[in-house]
């Protein structure tokens, strides 16, 4: 079980491996941070990091573009957690 209280792992159709989760106990939703193997020959880069916002049933509600560093990915999740609830729709 993670320190945030969510232990469910869902299969990833894109080959990424979940490495961290941050849960919202009120809605059952959580952010999943994962490492996705890149294809260095094609991109010139190594592994990339991404996040997915999952609903209580495991459905992916939102996902990120690739991040080249884990800390950039974690920062993006932290910003969403801090600001998204109050964001307006345009």
MARGUDO-830397 format. One record per residue (C-alpha): residue in one letter; residue number from 0; x, y, z. Coordinates in steps of 0.001 Angstrom, whole numbers, always signed. Example, Ala and Ser with C-alpha at 12.3 -4.5 7.8 and 13.67 -1.06 7.14 Angstrom:
<r aa="A" i="0" u="+12300" v="-4500" w="+7800"/>
<r aa="S" i="1" u="+13670" v="-1060" w="+7140"/>
//
This chain:
<r aa="X" i="0" u="+0" v="+0" w="+0"/>
<r aa="X" i="1" u="+1333" v="+3455" w="-837"/>
<r aa="X" i="2" u="+1684" v="+6155" w="+1776"/>
<r aa="X" i="3" u="-1346" v="+7892" w="+275"/>
<r aa="X" i="4" u="-3565" v="+4892" w="+992"/>
<r aa="X" i="5" u="-4111" v="+3569" w="-2526"/>
<r aa="X" i="6" u="-2653" v="+243" w="-3571"/>
<r aa="X" i="7" u="-4477" v="-735" w="-6776"/>
<r aa="X" i="8" u="-2277" v="-1155" w="-9850"/>
<r aa="X" i="9" u="-3885" v="-1167" w="-13259"/>
<r aa="X" i="10" u="-2451" v="-2599" w="-16444"/>
<r aa="X" i="11" u="-895" v="-56" w="-18742"/>
<r aa="X" i="12" u="-1565" v="-514" w="-22431"/>
<r aa="X" i="13" u="+1383" v="+1747" w="-23279"/>
<r aa="X" i="14" u="+4044" v="-278" w="-21447"/>
<r aa="X" i="15" u="+4687" v="+2237" w="-18665"/>
<r aa="X" i="16" u="+5398" v="+1028" w="-15156"/>
<r aa="X" i="17" u="+3628" v="+2865" w="-12285"/>
<r aa="X" i="18" u="+6109" v="+4193" w="-9754"/>
<r aa="X" i="19" u="+4027" v="+6463" w="-7528"/>
<r aa="X" i="20" u="+448" v="+7344" w="-6739"/>
<r aa="X" i="21" u="-1230" v="+10264" w="-5000"/>
<r aa="X" i="22" u="-4819" v="+9586" w="-3973"/>
<r aa="X" i="23" u="-7803" v="+11819" w="-3262"/>
<r aa="X" i="24" u="-9725" v="+9951" w="-590"/>
<r aa="X" i="25" u="-12892" v="+12039" w="-1133"/>
<r aa="X" i="26" u="-13399" v="+11043" w="-4777"/>
<r aa="X" i="27" u="-11355" v="+7888" w="-5058"/>
<r aa="X" i="28" u="-9390" v="+9488" w="-7917"/>
<r aa="X" i="29" u="-5615" v="+9374" w="-8024"/>
<r aa="X" i="30" u="-2596" v="+10510" w="-9996"/>
<r aa="X" i="31" u="-365" v="+7732" w="-11211"/>
<r aa="X" i="32" u="+3238" v="+8602" w="-12112"/>
<r aa="X" i="33" u="+4920" v="+6121" w="-14412"/>
<r aa="X" i="34" u="+8126" v="+5568" w="-16326"/>
<r aa="X" i="35" u="+7651" v="+4819" w="-20003"/>
<r aa="X" i="36" u="+10502" v="+3261" w="-21909"/>
<r aa="X" i="37" u="+11460" v="+5446" w="-24853"/>
<r aa="X" i="38" u="+13048" v="+4315" w="-28052"/>
<r aa="X" i="39" u="+16466" v="+6033" w="-28001"/>
<r aa="X" i="40" u="+17202" v="+5149" w="-31624"/>
<r aa="X" i="41" u="+14013" v="+6925" w="-32709"/>
<r aa="X" i="42" u="+13972" v="+9858" w="-30285"/>
<r aa="X" i="43" u="+17568" v="+10245" w="-29152"/>
<r aa="X" i="44" u="+16324" v="+10206" w="-25553"/>
<r aa="X" i="45" u="+16118" v="+7663" w="-22784"/>
<r aa="X" i="46" u="+13178" v="+6843" w="-20538"/>
<r aa="X" i="47" u="+10418" v="+9382" w="-20128"/>
<r aa="X" i="48" u="+7984" v="+10041" w="-17286"/>
<r aa="X" i="49" u="+4270" v="+10679" w="-17387"/>
<r aa="X" i="50" u="+1235" v="+11002" w="-15166"/>
<r aa="X" i="51" u="-2347" v="+9841" w="-15490"/>
<r aa="X" i="52" u="-5353" v="+10984" w="-13495"/>
<r aa="X" i="53" u="-7477" v="+7906" w="-12824"/>
<r aa="X" i="54" u="-11069" v="+7723" w="-11623"/>
<r aa="X" i="55" u="-12062" v="+5435" w="-8758"/>
<r aa="X" i="56" u="-12821" v="+2655" w="-11261"/>
<r aa="X" i="57" u="-9343" v="+2949" w="-12825"/>
<r aa="X" i="58" u="-10468" v="+4761" w="-15981"/>
<r aa="X" i="59" u="-7924" v="+7281" w="-17272"/>
<r aa="X" i="60" u="-9484" v="+10743" w="-17057"/>
<r aa="X" i="61" u="-6441" v="+12795" w="-18120"/>
<r aa="X" i="62" u="-2842" v="+12109" w="-19084"/>
<r aa="X" i="63" u="+318" v="+14114" w="-19587"/>
<r aa="X" i="64" u="+2701" v="+14597" w="-22434"/>
<r aa="X" i="65" u="+6106" v="+12984" w="-21756"/>
<r aa="X" i="66" u="+8461" v="+14578" w="-19238"/>
<r aa="X" i="67" u="+12190" v="+14005" w="-19543"/>
<r aa="X" i="68" u="+12787" v="+14023" w="-15770"/>
<r aa="X" i="69" u="+10843" v="+12499" w="-12870"/>
<r aa="X" i="70" u="+10973" v="+15756" w="-10877"/>
<r aa="X" i="71" u="+9351" v="+17692" w="-13747"/>
<r aa="X" i="72" u="+6576" v="+15115" w="-13782"/>
<r aa="X" i="73" u="+6089" v="+15322" w="-10010"/>
<r aa="X" i="74" u="+6035" v="+19144" w="-10214"/>
<r aa="X" i="75" u="+3309" v="+19017" w="-12861"/>
<r aa="X" i="76" u="+1185" v="+16750" w="-10643"/>
<r aa="X" i="77" u="+1737" v="+19019" w="-7626"/>
<r aa="X" i="78" u="+673" v="+22066" w="-9659"/>
<r aa="X" i="79" u="-2498" v="+20294" w="-10800"/>
<r aa="X" i="80" u="-3315" v="+19238" w="-7255"/>
<r aa="X" i="81" u="-2827" v="+22796" w="-6022"/>
<r aa="X" i="82" u="-4606" v="+24752" w="-8755"/>
<r aa="X" i="83" u="-6928" v="+22603" w="-10869"/>
<r aa="X" i="84" u="-9938" v="+22613" w="-8542"/>
<r aa="X" i="85" u="-10234" v="+26391" w="-8801"/>
<r aa="X" i="86" u="-9446" v="+26712" w="-12504"/>
<r aa="X" i="87" u="-12093" v="+28225" w="-14757"/>
<r aa="X" i="88" u="-13176" v="+26727" w="-18080"/>
<r aa="X" i="89" u="-12721" v="+28922" w="-21153"/>
//
